[in-house]
Amino acid sequence: MLVYLDGEVLEEHEARISIFDHGLVTGDGAFETLAIYKGQVFAVTRHLERLARTCRGMRLEPPDLDEVEKAIRRVVEDNGIVDGKVRITYTAGDSGLGSARSNSKRRLIVACEVGDRTTFPTMVAISPWPRSEIGVLAGLKTTSYAENVICLDWALERGASEVIFKNLKGQLCEGSGSNIFFVMEGQLYTPAVSTGCLAGVTRDLIVERLGAKEIEIEAEVLFEENVDEAFLSSTLREVQPIAKVDSREFSNVPGPVTIQTARGFQEIIAEGMNP
């Protein structure tokens, strides 16, 4: 694979970063993952706007978004990727082995992979460790992912493909790499960004275009009888039905609202690559 690294397109084995890169040393970086459909990158503008928003929240100057977009398109085209994903990683650059940043040049990496979407019904597990809705990284898409890795590993041991977090108030929040939706009395809901969840691109399109309502609600709602359906959303999951939450199993999976939402999202994709 060819990758973009700090202004150059290189063979992946030629791409090297310093052991003093602050993204490696401290997790001081931002990232975005975008879907590739038929050689086209989906929702570039929304992803780049969120990348800049994450950087500002981290007190890190955003990259040149025109440069990032050109790098994305070049890497996808040069690698001939038809369906897959492309990832942007932006770090504070070389800053030694401590926590303080230096004034060194920031680092931009763009790489891609071939891959399919994971839309089959799945099981999720509720994390025993809460997500902070008041922390400095709440709602930001940073490379500081150790918490997600640990909690997802715990969920995988239990047969789940995703872990779902409560926040410190006990409210339903998000997955390690996804947003969660549920259907109650025919209405589609998702946790509000005030719960500390990341405002996913797929999530936002479902809220804006497909009628989902944002809500603050206790995580135990997923176990209530009047919740008939639930699903995950993300760039690579799109709309993925949830068949089981811990010991609670849903019948008739995927349910009618989930099916309708999945079809609606496919229509959004078909309308254009930059919704």
Secondary structure, 3 states (H helix, E strand, C coil): CEEEECCEEEEHHHCCCCCCEHHHHHCCEEEEEEEEECCEECCHHHHHHHHHHHHHHCCCCCCCHHHHHHHHHHHHHHHCCCCEEEEEEEECCECCCCCCCCCCCCEEEEEEEECCCCCCCEEEEECCCCECCCCCCCCCCECCCHHHHHHHHHHHHCCCCEEEEEECCCEEEEECCCEEEEEECCEEEEECHHHCCCCCHHHHHHHHHHCCEEECCEHHHHHCCCEEEEEEEECCCEEEEEEEECCEECCCCCCHHHHHHHHHHHHHHHHCCCC
